[in-house]
Amino acid sequence: MKAARLIPIGLAAAITCAAALLVPAGASAGSSNQQYRWDIIHISGLTQPITTLPGGQASACAASSCANMITMTGSGTFRANPGNPQDVTGGGTWTTTGFGAGSGTYTVTGFVSFEVAPGTLPSPPFIDGVTGVAADARAGLAVLQITYSDGDQGVLVVSCDQPGTPPGLPLFEGIAVTKGFVDYWNRVPPQSAPPFGNRTTFHVLS
């Protein structure tokens, strides 16, 4: 799918996602106060059973070309509890090429929003590479506030679809992110060859 361009100033407030995975369509994850773990991952392969492996990388570009690109690793947790977010943790590493080339770490400093999206898991389901058991995973989109180690502020959008996400649903797989005034809106699509990166997951913890 083509990534829709994200507007840096309005990004945190403007982005929401749709209905629910394994929940009736239209239900909001925000009302449940569930705790989720988000991960930028790579996977064991494209044939089942598929294991989602932590420590992956995902990239996004600041234009239709990738002359200016950011690549990130990361994971963390949050509670989908709009208005009173709790237990926001996480962070990872970043590397930029082109304008402002550099690298460092980032920390998640705030929760903006999360909602799940329609979709179904494969059978057998994914294996969570962290716990080693079948994943209780969701499709959806999270918006998180982040602080970079060089002092820049930003917004990280983590977006995940599932194999059963309805065709044509405007939900992408990967990340979009701002860093200072630079808007890396053009996500790099998932890799079809090892290490099968540019992928994300949301796992239900409680």
C-alpha positions as protocol buffer text, in pm:
chain_id: "A"
residue {
  index: 1
  type: MET
  ca { x: 0 y: 0 z: 0 }
}
residue {
  index: 2
  type: LYS
  ca { x: 105 y: 357 z: -50 }
}
residue {
  index: 3
  type: ALA
  ca { x: 184 y: 546 z: 269 }
}
residue {
  index: 4
  type: ALA
  ca { x: -25 y: 857 z: 324 }
}
residue {
  index: 5
  type: ARG
  ca { x: 184 y: 1167 z: 394 }
}
residue {
  index: 6
  type: LEU
  ca { x: 187 y: 1265 z: 760 }
}
residue {
  index: 7
  type: ILE
  ca { x: 186 y: 1631 z: 867 }
}
residue {
  index: 8
  type: PRO
  ca { x: 440 y: 1681 z: 1151 }
}
residue {
  index: 9
  type: ILE
  ca { x: 255 y: 1940 z: 1361 }
}
residue {
  index: 10
  type: GLY
  ca { x: -82 y: 1770 z: 1338 }
}
residue {
  index: 11
  type: LEU
  ca { x: 48 y: 1415 z: 1339 }
}
residue {
  index: 12
  type: ALA
  ca { x: -7 y: 1331 z: 1703 }
}
residue {
  index: 13
  type: ALA
  ca { x: -363 y: 1459 z: 1707 }
}
residue {
  index: 14
  type: ALA
  ca { x: -470 y: 1359 z: 1359 }
}
residue {
  index: 15
  type: ILE
  ca { x: -392 y: 990 z: 1330 }
}
residue {
  index: 16
  type: THR
  ca { x: -636 y: 727 z: 1452 }
}
residue {
  index: 17
  type: CYS
  ca { x: -703 y: 374 z: 1341 }
}
residue {
  index: 18
  type: ALA
  ca { x: -1023 y: 177 z: 1277 }
}
residue {
  index: 19
  type: ALA
  ca { x: -1207 y: -113 z: 1435 }
}
residue {
  index: 20
  type: ALA
  ca { x: -1087 y: -423 z: 1617 }
}
residue {
  index: 21
  type: LEU
  ca { x: -901 y: -747 z: 1559 }
}
residue {
  index: 22
  type: LEU
  ca { x: -1063 y: -1039 z: 1738 }
}
residue {
  index: 23
  type: VAL
  ca { x: -1307 y: -780 z: 1880 }
}
residue {
  index: 24
  type: PRO
  ca { x: -1632 y: -668 z: 1712 }
}
residue {
  index: 25
  type: ALA
  ca { x: -1569 y: -416 z: 1437 }
}
residue {
  index: 26
  type: GLY
  ca { x: -1590 y: -60 z: 1562 }
}
residue {
  index: 27
  type: ALA
  ca { x: -1485 y: -141 z: 1918 }
}
residue {
  index: 28
  type: SER
  ca { x: -1209 y: 73 z: 2062 }
}
residue {
  index: 29
  type: ALA
  ca { x: -902 y: -72 z: 2227 }
}
residue {
  index: 30
  type: GLY
  ca { x: -878 y: 252 z: 2423 }
}
residue {
  index: 31
  type: SER
  ca { x: -1177 y: 174 z: 2643 }
}
residue {
  index: 32
  type: SER
  ca { x: -1037 y: -158 z: 2761 }
}
residue {
  index: 33
  type: ASN
  ca { x: -724 y: -26 z: 2931 }
}
residue {
  index: 34
  type: GLN
  ca { x: -535 y: -328 z: 2800 }
}
residue {
  index: 35
  type: GLN
  ca { x: -157 y: -333 z: 2822 }
}
residue {
  index: 36
  type: TYR
  ca { x: 31 y: -388 z: 2497 }
}
residue {
  index: 37
  type: ARG
  ca { x: 390 y: -449 z: 2400 }
}
residue {
  index: 38
  type: TRP
  ca { x: 499 y: -296 z: 2069 }
}
residue {
  index: 39
  type: ASP
  ca { x: 803 y: -417 z: 1881 }
}
residue {
  index: 40
  type: ILE
  ca { x: 991 y: -333 z: 1564 }
}
residue {
  index: 41
  type: ILE
  ca { x: 1061 y: -686 z: 1447 }
}
residue {
  index: 42
  type: HIS
  ca { x: 1191 y: -917 z: 1183 }
}
residue {
  index: 43
  type: ILE
  ca { x: 1043 y: -1262 z: 1125 }
}
residue {
  index: 44
  type: SER
  ca { x: 1170 y: -1617 z: 1084 }
}
residue {
  index: 45
  type: GLY
  ca { x: 1042 y: -1646 z: 726 }
}
residue {
  index: 46
  type: LEU
  ca { x: 733 y: -1623 z: 508 }
}
residue {
  index: 47
  type: THR
  ca { x: 605 y: -1978 z: 563 }
}
residue {
  index: 48
  type: GLN
  ca { x: 417 y: -2101 z: 870 }
}
residue {
  index: 49
  type: PRO
  ca { x: 481 y: -2131 z: 1153 }
}
residue {
  index: 50
  type: ILE
  ca { x: 621 y: -1779 z: 1165 }
}
residue {
  index: 51
  type: THR
  ca { x: 813 y: -1651 z: 1467 }
}
residue {
  index: 52
  type: THR
  ca { x: 818 y: -1276 z: 1531 }
}
residue {
  index: 53
  type: LEU
  ca { x: 1172 y: -1185 z: 1640 }
}
residue {
  index: 54
  type: PRO
  ca { x: 1263 y: -874 z: 1840 }
}
residue {
  index: 55
  type: GLY
  ca { x: 1554 y: -656 z: 1741 }
}
residue {
  index: 56
  type: GLY
  ca { x: 1437 y: -575 z: 1391 }
}
residue {
  index: 57
  type: GLN
  ca { x: 1481 y: -251 z: 1201 }
}
residue {
  index: 58
  type: ALA
  ca { x: 1230 y: -32 z: 1019 }
}
residue {
  index: 59
  type: SER
  ca { x: 1292 y: 268 z: 799 }
}
residue {
  index: 60
  type: ALA
  ca { x: 1102 y: 568 z: 663 }
}
residue {
  index: 61
  type: CYS
  ca { x: 1196 y: 844 z: 419 }
}
residue {
  index: 62
  type: ALA
  ca { x: 1134 y: 1219 z: 411 }
}
residue {
  index: 63
  type: ALA
  ca { x: 1025 y: 1219 z: 45 }
}
residue {
  index: 64
  type: SER
  ca { x: 918 y: 980 z: -228 }
}
residue {
  index: 65
  type: SER
  ca { x: 1288 y: 903 z: -272 }
}
residue {
  index: 66
  type: CYS
  ca { x: 1501 y: 788 z: 20 }
}
residue {
  index: 67
  type: ALA
  ca { x: 1782 y: 1043 z: -3 }
}
residue {
  index: 68
  type: ASN
  ca { x: 1686 y: 1139 z: 355 }
}
residue {
  index: 69
  type: MET
  ca { x: 1602 y: 832 z: 560 }
}
residue {
  index: 70
  type: ILE
  ca { x: 1571 y: 726 z: 923 }
}
residue {
  index: 71
  type: THR
  ca { x: 1615 y: 368 z: 1045 }
}
residue {
  index: 72
  type: MET
  ca { x: 1496 y: 270 z: 1392 }
}
residue {
  index: 73
  type: THR
  ca { x: 1495 y: -23 z: 1631 }
}
residue {
  index: 74
  type: GLY
  ca { x: 1275 y: -34 z: 1937 }
}
residue {
  index: 75
  type: SER
  ca { x: 1016 y: -182 z: 2165 }
}
residue {
  index: 76
  type: GLY
  ca { x: 812 y: -81 z: 2467 }
}
residue {
  index: 77
  type: THR
  ca { x: 478 y: -100 z: 2644 }
}
residue {
  index: 78
  type: PHE
  ca { x: 172 y: 116 z: 2696 }
}
residue {
  index: 79
  type: ARG
  ca { x: -181 y: 97 z: 2820 }
}
residue {
  index: 80
  type: ALA
  ca { x: -449 y: 194 z: 2570 }
}
residue {
  index: 81
  type: ASN
  ca { x: -618 y: 431 z: 2811 }
}
residue {
  index: 82
  type: PRO
  ca { x: -682 y: 767 z: 2642 }
}
residue {
  index: 83
  type: GLY
  ca { x: -700 y: 1059 z: 2881 }
}
residue {
  index: 84
  type: ASN
  ca { x: -504 y: 881 z: 3154 }
}
residue {
  index: 85
  type: PRO
  ca { x: -222 y: 684 z: 2988 }
}
residue {
  index: 86
  type: GLN
  ca { x: -12 y: 464 z: 3215 }
}
residue {
  index: 87
  type: ASP
  ca { x: 295 y: 246 z: 3204 }
}
residue {
  index: 88
  type: VAL
  ca { x: 448 y: 412 z: 2897 }
}
residue {
  index: 89
  type: THR
  ca { x: 792 y: 263 z: 2842 }
}
residue {
  index: 90
  type: GLY
  ca { x: 1029 y: 195 z: 2560 }
}
residue {
  index: 91
  type: GLY
  ca { x: 1284 y: 325 z: 2320 }
}
residue {
  index: 92
  type: GLY
  ca { x: 1554 y: 210 z: 2084 }
}
residue {
  index: 93
  type: THR
  ca { x: 1812 y: 337 z: 1839 }
}
residue {
  index: 94
  type: TRP
  ca { x: 1799 y: 569 z: 1537 }
}
residue {
  index: 95
  type: THR
  ca { x: 2023 y: 634 z: 1240 }
}
residue {
  index: 96
  type: THR
  ca { x: 1964 y: 906 z: 979 }
}
residue {
  index: 97
  type: THR
  ca { x: 2117 y: 944 z: 636 }
}
residue {
  index: 98
  type: GLY
  ca { x: 2112 y: 1252 z: 416 }
}
residue {
  index: 99
  type: PHE
  ca { x: 2014 y: 1576 z: 592 }
}
residue {
  index: 100
  type: GLY
  ca { x: 2127 y: 1577 z: 956 }
}
residue {
  index: 101
  type: ALA
  ca { x: 2299 y: 1240 z: 925 }
}
residue {
  index: 102
  type: GLY
  ca { x: 2370 y: 1089 z: 1264 }
}
residue {
  index: 103
  type: SER
  ca { x: 2277 y: 818 z: 1510 }
}
residue {
  index: 104
  type: GLY
  ca { x: 2187 y: 766 z: 1872 }
}
residue {
  index: 105
  type: THR
  ca { x: 1909 y: 646 z: 2097 }
}
residue {
  index: 106
  type: TYR
  ca { x: 1555 y: 760 z: 2167 }
}
residue {
  index: 107
  type: THR
  ca { x: 1314 y: 725 z: 2459 }
}
residue {
  index: 108
  type: VAL
  ca { x: 936 y: 706 z: 2455 }
}
residue {
  index: 109
  type: THR
  ca { x: 810 y: 994 z: 2670 }
}
residue {
  index: 110
  type: GLY
  ca { x: 436 y: 994 z: 2611 }
}
residue {
  index: 111
  type: PHE
  ca { x: 135 y: 803 z: 2480 }
}
residue {
  index: 112
  type: VAL
  ca { x: -91 y: 976 z: 2227 }
}
residue {
  index: 113
  type: SER
  ca { x: -326 y: 709 z: 2092 }
}
residue {
  index: 114
  type: PHE
  ca { x: -374 y: 347 z: 1996 }
}
residue {
  index: 115
  type: GLU
  ca { x: -658 y: 162 z: 1832 }
}
residue {
  index: 116
  type: VAL
  ca { x: -680 y: -183 z: 1681 }
}
residue {
  index: 117
  type: ALA
  ca { x: -781 y: -254 z: 1321 }
}
residue {
  index: 118
  type: PRO
  ca { x: -968 y: -534 z: 1144 }
}
residue {
  index: 119
  type: GLY
  ca { x: -775 y: -847 z: 1057 }
}
residue {
  index: 120
  type: THR
  ca { x: -725 y: -1213 z: 1139 }
}
residue {
  index: 121
  type: LEU
  ca { x: -420 y: -1410 z: 1243 }
}
residue {
  index: 122
  type: PRO
  ca { x: -295 y: -1705 z: 1036 }
}
residue {
  index: 123
  type: SER
  ca { x: -352 y: -2061 z: 1152 }
}
residue {
  index: 124
  type: PRO
  ca { x: -131 y: -2164 z: 1324 }
}
residue {
  index: 125
  type: PRO
  ca { x: -77 y: -1817 z: 1474 }
}
residue {
  index: 126
  type: PHE
  ca { x: 252 y: -1637 z: 1496 }
}
residue {
  index: 127
  type: ILE
  ca { x: 496 y: -1747 z: 1768 }
}
residue {
  index: 128
  type: ASP
  ca { x: 609 y: -1460 z: 1989 }
}
residue {
  index: 129
  type: GLY
  ca { x: 989 y: -1472 z: 1981 }
}
residue {
  index: 130
  type: VAL
  ca { x: 1007 y: -1309 z: 2325 }
}
residue {
  index: 131
  type: THR
  ca { x: 784 y: -1554 z: 2513 }
}
residue {
  index: 132
  type: GLY
  ca { x: 809 y: -1857 z: 2283 }
}
residue {
  index: 133
  type: VAL
  ca { x: 431 y: -1911 z: 2282 }
}
residue {
  index: 134
  type: ALA
  ca { x: 152 y: -1834 z: 2038 }
}
residue {
  index: 135
  type: ALA
  ca { x: 115 y: -1460 z: 1999 }
}
residue {
  index: 136
  type: ASP
  ca { x: -196 y: -1275 z: 2114 }
}
residue {
  index: 137
  type: ALA
  ca { x: -135 y: -1008 z: 1853 }
}
residue {
  index: 138
  type: ARG
  ca { x: -331 y: -718 z: 1711 }
}
residue {
  index: 139
  type: ALA
  ca { x: -333 y: -513 z: 1396 }
}
residue {
  index: 140
  type: GLY
  ca { x: -349 y: -143 z: 1465 }
}
residue {
  index: 141
  type: LEU
  ca { x: -172 y: 191 z: 1491 }
}
residue {
  index: 142
  type: ALA
  ca { x: -2 y: 357 z: 1788 }
}
residue {
  index: 143
  type: VAL
  ca { x: 117 y: 717 z: 1814 }
}
residue {
  index: 144
  type: LEU
  ca { x: 393 y: 780 z: 2070 }
}
residue {
  index: 145
  type: GLN
  ca { x: 591 y: 1088 z: 2172 }
}
residue {
  index: 146
  type: ILE
  ca { x: 967 y: 1039 z: 2172 }
}
residue {
  index: 147
  type: THR
  ca { x: 1283 y: 1226 z: 2269 }
}
residue {
  index: 148
  type: TYR
  ca { x: 1608 y: 1172 z: 2079 }
}
residue {
  index: 149
  type: SER
  ca { x: 1949 y: 1154 z: 2243 }
}
residue {
  index: 150
  type: ASP
  ca { x: 2059 y: 1468 z: 2052 }
}
residue {
  index: 151
  type: GLY
  ca { x: 1775 y: 1668 z: 2208 }
}
residue {
  index: 152
  type: ASP
  ca { x: 1527 y: 1659 z: 1918 }
}
residue {
  index: 153
  type: GLN
  ca { x: 1164 y: 1582 z: 1988 }
}
residue {
  index: 154
  type: GLY
  ca { x: 943 y: 1367 z: 1766 }
}
residue {
  index: 155
  type: VAL
  ca { x: 639 y: 1151 z: 1715 }
}
residue {
  index: 156
  type: LEU
  ca { x: 668 y: 780 z: 1634 }
}
residue {
  index: 157
  type: VAL
  ca { x: 385 y: 607 z: 1449 }
}
residue {
  index: 158
  type: VAL
  ca { x: 395 y: 227 z: 1476 }
}
residue {
  index: 159
  type: SER
  ca { x: 155 y: 60 z: 1232 }
}
residue {
  index: 160
  type: CYS
  ca { x: 85 y: -311 z: 1196 }
}
residue {
  index: 161
  type: ASP
  ca { x: -146 y: -503 z: 965 }
}
residue {
  index: 162
  type: GLN
  ca { x: -217 y: -876 z: 973 }
}
residue {
  index: 163
  type: PRO
  ca { x: -251 y: -1136 z: 696 }
}
residue {
  index: 164
  type: GLY
  ca { x: -628 y: -1110 z: 726 }
}
residue {
  index: 165
  type: THR
  ca { x: -648 y: -730 z: 713 }
}
residue {
  index: 166
  type: PRO
  ca { x: -923 y: -650 z: 458 }
}
residue {
  index: 167
  type: PRO
  ca { x: -794 y: -560 z: 110 }
}
residue {
  index: 168
  type: GLY
  ca { x: -790 y: -187 z: 50 }
}
residue {
  index: 169
  type: LEU
  ca { x: -790 y: -93 z: 418 }
}
residue {
  index: 170
  type: PRO
  ca { x: -560 y: 214 z: 449 }
}
residue {
  index: 171
  type: LEU
  ca { x: -336 y: 54 z: 711 }
}
residue {
  index: 172
  type: PHE
  ca { x: 36 y: 18 z: 643 }
}
residue {
  index: 173
  type: GLU
  ca { x: 303 y: -208 z: 788 }
}
residue {
  index: 174
  type: GLY
  ca { x: 603 y: -28 z: 934 }
}
residue {
  index: 175
  type: ILE
  ca { x: 679 y: 310 z: 1089 }
}
residue {
  index: 176
  type: ALA
  ca { x: 652 y: 681 z: 1019 }
}
residue {
  index: 177
  type: VAL
  ca { x: 831 y: 930 z: 1241 }
}
residue {
  index: 178
  type: THR
  ca { x: 921 y: 1294 z: 1290 }
}
residue {
  index: 179
  type: LYS
  ca { x: 1255 y: 1424 z: 1416 }
}
residue {
  index: 180
  type: GLY
  ca { x: 1261 y: 1793 z: 1486 }
}
residue {
  index: 181
  type: PHE
  ca { x: 1109 y: 1957 z: 1178 }
}
residue {
  index: 182
  type: VAL
  ca { x: 1181 y: 1658 z: 948 }
}
residue {
  index: 183
  type: ASP
  ca { x: 882 y: 1438 z: 864 }
}
residue {
  index: 184
  type: TYR
  ca { x: 981 y: 1085 z: 761 }
}
residue {
  index: 185
  type: TRP
  ca { x: 638 y: 1006 z: 621 }
}
residue {
  index: 186
  type: ASN
  ca { x: 720 y: 755 z: 348 }
}
residue {
  index: 187
  type: ARG
  ca { x: 755 y: 419 z: 517 }
}
residue {
  index: 188
  type: VAL
  ca { x: 984 y: 156 z: 364 }
}
residue {
  index: 189
  type: PRO
  ca { x: 773 y: -155 z: 291 }
}
residue {
  index: 190
  type: PRO
  ca { x: 835 y: -495 z: 452 }
}
residue {
  index: 191
  type: GLN
  ca { x: 1124 y: -697 z: 314 }
}
residue {
  index: 192
  type: SER
  ca { x: 1043 y: -1013 z: 118 }
}
residue {
  index: 193
  type: ALA
  ca { x: 1391 y: -1159 z: 179 }
}
residue {
  index: 194
  type: PRO
  ca { x: 1599 y: -1213 z: 497 }
}
residue {
  index: 195
  type: PRO
  ca { x: 1604 y: -1056 z: 749 }
}
residue {
  index: 196
  type: PHE
  ca { x: 1236 y: -983 z: 664 }
}
residue {
  index: 197
  type: GLY
  ca { x: 1249 y: -646 z: 838 }
}
residue {
  index: 198
  type: ASN
  ca { x: 1039 y: -326 z: 825 }
}
residue {
  index: 199
  type: ARG
  ca { x: 772 y: -500 z: 1031 }
}
residue {
  index: 200
  type: THR
  ca { x: 598 y: -434 z: 1363 }
}
residue {
  index: 201
  type: THR
  ca { x: 377 y: -615 z: 1613 }
}
residue {
  index: 202
  type: PHE
  ca { x: 142 y: -536 z: 1901 }
}
residue {
  index: 203
  type: HIS
  ca { x: 114 y: -810 z: 2164 }
}
residue {
  index: 204
  type: VAL
  ca { x: -153 y: -807 z: 2435 }
}
residue {
  index: 205
  type: LEU
  ca { x: 11 y: -842 z: 2778 }
}
residue {
  index: 206
  type: SER
  ca { x: -292 y: -805 z: 3006 }
}
